[in-house]
Amino acid sequence: MSSLTAPRKGTVEGIPRRRLHDWRKPRWFVPLLFSGGALAIVLVMTIFPFFNTLILSFTDATMLRPGHFTGIDNFVQLWGDARFTRALFNSTLYVFCVVPFMVVLPLILASVSAGDGKFMGFFRTSFYLPVVMGAVAGGLIWTNLLDSRGLVNGVLSWLNVISEPVPFLTDRWLILISAMVVTAWMGMGYYMVIYLAALANIDTTLYDAASVDGAGPVRRFISVTMPGVRNTMALIAMFSSVAAFRVFSEVYILTDSSGGPGGNAMTMTMLIQREGTGLQAQTGYAGAISLVMFAILAVLLALQLTVQNRQEKDA
């Protein structure tokens, strides 16, 4: 008589069908096992700080005391604060000046380095190197270059272009322009990679047809490349607008944390950092500035999304 016995009726390989069905039934907590860690990080690092800032913005809280509810007093004070007005203007100017370059220049770099030439890999790596370098290292490099005794002033003086050092790091407008150059230099490689992925999806026969029609490189770039990556250009415009309005490291390092003479080159994030840190920090006032900045960015993103959706519908 064989020692092996056949499974009993109503079982699958000896396991009762009901128990097997219960095991295969989806459990509500299974997705949380995979996403719970990420959700906890978002809750602790993003959602909770946002609502905490929202509450603080309506109080007179400081670093050493919780404060009391003051209504909209902080927001009324903002519009009479010359520092806030100046910082808002600087951040807005930063967006209008930087974003066009961040949209167009990386596209040109991507178009030039999109081929399979012998040195294209070297060029792409060189353009992307500032992204890997980081804001602090890049800012320190440019601080040394633009110093009154730095390389840029030294070369201009050697060429007899200037008679005295250019105040790149002490004049309000030159500080902002210098910071914009640093921002563009550090961000072009990142957006170039995004454009390279978009360029790979353009049908190469369009370039061949344009060449047959007698279109040169510039004409092909305008008529084929730019329409082919239009959605990517809108996406990069959105990303770079938010990054430009939130600029901090470049101006902070170039001005040695002072925001320029009298704080005239200070941006919104620098003002929040100055008001919200230290023993004399006005955390309630800093929260109000943060909330205004959040509202401005929300409106900016909504406008960009609206324009992008209309362009897609027209297309």
Buried (B, 14 or more C-beta within 10 A) or exposed (E): EEEEEEEEEEBEEEEEEEEEEEEEEEEEEEEEEEEEEEEEEEEEEEEEEEEEBBBBBBBBBBEEEEBEEBEEBBBEBBEEBEBBEBBBEBBBBBBEBBBEBBBEBBBBBBBBBBEEEEEEEEBBEEBBEBBEBEBEEBBBBBBEBBBBEBEBBBEBBEEEEEEEBBBBBBBBEBBBEBBBBBBBBBBBBBBBBBBBEBBEEBEEEBBEEBBEEEBEEEEBBEBBBBEBBBEBBBBBBBBBBBBBBBBBBBBBBBBEEBBBEEBBBBBBBBBBBBBBEEEEBBBBBBBBBBBBBBEBBEEBEEEBEEEBEEEEEEE
